Structures are given as structure tokens and as C-alpha cells.
């Protein structure tokens, strides 16, 4: 009895304690709120659903594991089409692997960032923390299906990416228990500095220029100009300025004018076709319907280029009907293993416009 | 009018009402469309047959206009300008009804001034940039339809009814707010510039792009309305003594995440739902974005869904792989956030063509992420001699200030530059000073003095001096 009594007393005290804590909590919340009736407490399940970030100290990292081998299988089906089989592709995104050495892994500082032997900075040359890779892959990859990977798949993919940089061996299994050790091997872990004045509004600038007003330079030397070949690389500048008023655009499809055009603009050689590009037409449709997310004019992206398609089907009878069906229902196998998803949202008219335009080579 | 019809009328306007020609004296294409057809469209709407007629009418109008161009109109001094002597169509006929355009759009004569991508800059348009046409803007406010775009994984029209903002981390009580909640809170309206950290980044090594749209067009300025961040964090009981950092997270596919410096930014950051008097545009984060005045645009997280208070930075992808600045010693500057004092002349600017000698109002924009613009000097001789420009009011902190200066061009080659000074005394540097300090592979935070070379043929081009 005595023991039971004691237990009962303890339970009562505990319940009282919990009750009063809740009461105090509720009172303090009510007391603290300046805006009654606005907002509500987040439930634990809601916080878990959204608070998925992983910090460099691995706060927020879910438990799990994945091997390099498993990662490679996922990589080849979900990642390689954009990033290349070895993370080396520079076609769609900047390369992920390359440019790091065994010595960098020892020192934590990537030498190729200074010797300029590597043409392009890869992810592994820059990223100082494994947490960054884990967080980003889990939250935003694959490109067209973010938030579709499980934690174990993410561990496997991070392990595979690290193996591409020979940071972990090919038989490695990455897990929440060894990830902090792996982070200590990141090739550029010592390559970041916060020693600058740009973090805070009161930070100290690194350059102290003076506002000289007269006779400031002995002679003015033009160090760099736009190369002639780039004159029209951004499209006709005449079409990117007003066609009236004092500041017209120069016709970049032609060489510069020989002399000033005169105050009424009669010396401007713009032809009638230098009007603003139409906001309609197949090229706009191609962009608005997101075809351009996978198909570029001349380069292979996820899918074949417009040029390649038009060459392949050149002179083939029935090509329009065939491609119209493919666009509507989707297809795969003709240009590789990545399937084209069905585009059933397109009207028949738009579908035909697009197919005819693509077959013409986008002209 | 149904929604479908409204969209149709807006789409079709480029056909119905395309500008006749740049020659001033040519009549609008409507003139070439039979009155019967106009009446028919007004009563029965547009269908394919009627559209065909319109196109025909329009093309014949263009043909006439082109022919008109070959012989520009001149007139004898004792006669006068036909634009005055002749009656114009819009003086002699009935104009359009109110609400013909239920949501108004700019004049068809403005259709050249649109956001544009820089070809070859990015390979995927869902993770790309569309630049603001600064060469055509006036004053300080960027029209909403021309605000620059930068997405990391495409944009969506988020449903505001189901949009939520969660505040968690080092707070007494993790809270959830709906748009209904947020828009009841005390709001502020403040005008601030937003500039991508990579603005002018193409020009670190050499001149790379032709116009101010591409050199400086990742810059916009709006009046933003929203609730001050401080109110929200205090309402949730944030531990602001230990929690010096905040993660801002977006609701897009990239789940955009950036670490915010609460010590530096707590006092003026806004959780905003409005730009320039209307709700945010979907491309700019509808229905909610963070406004972090003076800090690079990537931190102004769009489609904002979560704020987490913490005691260390997060090293997110866009602060550990991108938006880091390579220095000559191989180190990357991380968490460089503030946009330092900068200015650019927008008219005349690269790719523009002056018609004649004489008087010009040379005009541009100046801004600083550390405060107000104090002064802007302009040089016409490549930086040898400078004159102080007029600053237009209001001069607001961390906002664009418009400057103007009178100039009579004598027709000889000139190099135009502007140099801004902010109220901390910081002077906008030359590209040479920037390269001497940081090399040329930094990509970000290029706030160099911009040089525009004006040739004697009236063409302006992008150059770098020194």
C-alpha cells in the first residue's frame, strides 16, 4: 500500500506539473502575442514535413545509408542524362566531378583553383561540406522531379558523387554515422573565407577609391571592346530600343553607320522587318510550352536538337503525322533511352505548328 | 466578356495594332482594315477567318509603310509639318471603349522594351535570367512586367489559398501563417532596389555584352509591401540573442535556401506580398517573398514558405557551390551579401544610336546596399574630368536614385562614365581597381564604373577603360 500510495502521489505530482506547465505555456503565449487570432502553432508532423534542411553540423540529417554501387544505379537512370555518366558533362549544367587530387583531399585546398589548369570549376572543386550535397540532392533533385528521392537513395547518390572525386572508395557505404568523418576529407574544405566586408551592412569595403574631379588620368586607354563577331550575338539591338525618340538602337545586323543619321532619323537604314519580334508564332509556342527545357536549336540537351530532328526526317513522307503522334503520346528509343513525356495539353493546331516548325529546322 | 475572350483580345493586339512603322507620318494599320471588318469583329469577335483578313490588311499596311520609308517625308519651310497640317486618324474617328484592355498593357510602340535572355549565358531556361531593359526606363521604379527574372528551377503560379509560411527553429513556438493571417498584420511599404549578385558578372574579364540590358539588367526597383520580419519573429518568440542566423526557404522545386544575417538585416527585412501596388508577379515570388534591402537578390527568397532561426549558417548549395567568389589566391569568399555602391548611365548607353549633335539629357541610375546615394559624378572624356550630376528626389536608402546631367555633344568621339558615392563615403571603383583586388574570376559583385564610347557616327558601344 505504501508503495502504491507513493506511486499515486508521484503520478499526481507529475500530472500537476505537466498541467501547470501547459497552463503556463498557454498563458505566456497568450501574453506574448500582440496579434490575437493570427497564425497558429505548427504541429510536430508539419515541422518534420517541411524542416528538411541539413546543416554543416548535420543537424537535420535523417538516419539512413547508401552505397556507391546503389548510387551508381540511381545515377544512371535519374542523373546521367543531364550530368553525364561520370558527372563530367558540361552540356546542360556545369560539371560535378573533376579537378581534384589525392593531395587536395589531404590538404583540404584545391590546387587547380589557382594553377588554372582546370578549364571549368566543378562542384567538387568548390563545395566544402558533404552536408551541402546531401541537402541539395534531397531537396531539389532530380531537376524535373524534385523531392522524389528517399533518404537512403540520397545517401547512395552522395556516396557515388564522392566516389567520382575519389574521396571515398568504390565499395563505400555512406551513412549518418560516418558522414561527419567523410566531410573531413572534402578536397576544398579549407577553401572558403568569410574574411571580407560583404556579410554585414557595416562591413569594411576592400576597395577605397577616391573621387578625383579634374585631370585624373594622363591618357585614356580603351582596354576592351565588344569584338566584331559579337556585334549581333544578342540579336538586333535596333529591335531592343524604341523606334522613336532620341535614343534608337543601332542596327547590329549591319556594320556601323558611316555618318550621323540626322535629327529626323532619315539616315537610319532600318528596314521594315526590323520591327519587334512577334509575340506569337512557333518559336514562342516552343518556349511557352516548355519544349525548350529539353530541346535546343543546335545542341543536344535532354532530348535531340531541332537541327538533328529536321535532318533525320528530311524528305520523309508522313514525318509530320509520325511526330505529331509522338508529341501527343510521348516516345522513346529513337534518340536514346530518355523518354519524351506525352504532351497531351497541346491543341492539335499547336501540335502541328510545332512539328512543322521543328521539321523545318526551326525556320 | 469571359476570361477566354480577354486573353484572346490581349494576344491578338499585336496583329490588330502592330506599330505601323518607325516613320512618324505613316498612318496606323487600322486604316488599312475595312470598316466593315472592324464592325464585324466588334460585334462577333475574332475567329480564324476574320484573323486572316486582319493579317492581310496588316501586311498590306506594312508594305505601304516600308515604301514610305524609302522616301522620308520632308516639307518646305513655308508649308509646315504634315503631322500638324494633316488631320490624324485619332483626331477624326472614335477611339476605343474603356476597359477594352481590362488589364492595361503598354502602347504597341513600346513592344521592343521587354525582358530578354542573354544567348549562351545559361543552357536551361528554367534556371536562367531574363534581363530588365534599363535602356528604356525612366525614373526609379521598374514596371512589374519588366522586373528581371532569375529562377533556379522554373516558376509556378502558386495557389495563395494553400500557401503557408512556417516559422521554426530557435523560437518559443513554431508557427504557421496563411496569407489571410499575414495580410492582417501591420504592414510597411518601402522602395528598394534588388540586384543579382552576378549583375555585371559577365564583364569581369573583358567586354562581353553589347547593351545595358545585359551588363546591368539584373537590377530592378519596386515599392514592396509586407510585414516587417522583426514583427513575425518576435511574435513567434525568436531567440534573437543566440539566433544570429535565419534560413529562408522557397516553395519552388529548388526549395531555394539562403542564410540571412539577422544582426545586419533584422531591422529592415520585409516578408512581402506586394510590388508596386499589386500582388507580387508569379515570376517574382507570388504570393510571398523575402525583401532583404541592400543584399543580393538570391537572398530575397521567392515563394517563401519557411523561416528558421538558427545559431550557424547553413552552407546551402547557393552559398557553398554558387554565389561564392574566387579570389586570386584560390580561396572563395563565402557569404558575400551586400551590394556595394554602383551606378550606370542608361541613356545614352551601349548599342544605342544618337541621331545628331546637340543637347542631350544624359541620365542614369545609382544605388548602394549600404545606404543613400550622396553624389554622382559624370565624365565625358573617359574619366579625366568629372562634373557632378543632378540627383532626382526622393533619395531613399538602399534604393535606386535617378541622376541627370546636361550635355551638348559636339559630334566628336566621347567616353561616358558615371561614378556614385554613397553616404558612407564609399566611392564606386574602376574595373582596374576591382581586378587588382579580386582578380577576374570572381563572377559576383562587379560594381565597376561603366564606360560607354560614343563614336562620331552616333553609335554607342560598351568599352572598358584602363
Interface residues (C-beta under 8 A of the other chain):
Chain A: X28 X29 X32 X33 X34 X35 X37 X38 X39 X40 X41 X42 X46 X47 X50 X51 X52 X53 X55 X56 X57 X91 X92 X93 X109 X110 X111 X113 X114 X121 X123 X126 X127 X128 X129 X131 X132 X135 X136 X139 X140 X143 X146 X147 X188 X191 X192 X193 X194 X196 X197 X198 X199 X200 X201 X202 X203 X205 X206 X207 X208 X209 X210 X211 X212 X213 X214 X215 X216 X217 X220 X221 X222 X223 X224 X225 X226 X230 X231 X233 X234 X235 X237 X238 X239 X240 X241 X242 X243 X244 X246 X247 X248 X249 X250 X251 X252 X256 X257 X258 X259 X260 X261 X262 X263 X264 X265 X266 X267 X268 X270 X271 X272 X275 X276 X278 X279 X280 X287 X290 X292 X293 X296 X299 X301
Chain B: X11 X14 X15 X18 X19 X21 X22 X24 X62 X63 X65 X66 X69 X72 X74 X109 X110 X111 X112 X113 X114 X116 X118 X119 X120 X123 X124 X125 X126 X133 X135 X136 X152 X153 X154 X166 X168 X169 X172 X173 X174 X175 X176 X177 X181 X184 X185 X206 X207 X208 X209 X210 X211 X213 X214 X231 X234 X235 X237 X247 X249 X253 X254 X255 X257 X261 X263 X264 X265 X294 X305 X306 X308 X310 X312 X313 X314 X315 X316 X317 X320 X321 X324 X326 X327 X328 X329 X330 X331 X332 X333 X334 X335 X336 X337 X338 X340 X347 X348 X349 X350 X351 X352 X353 X354 X355 X356 X357 X358 X360 X369 X370 X375 X377 X381 X382 X383 X384 X385 X386 X411 X415 X419 X421 X426 X427 X428 X429 X430 X433 X434 X437 X438 X445 X451 X453 X455 X456 X457 X458 X459 X460 X461 X462 X463 X464 X465 X466
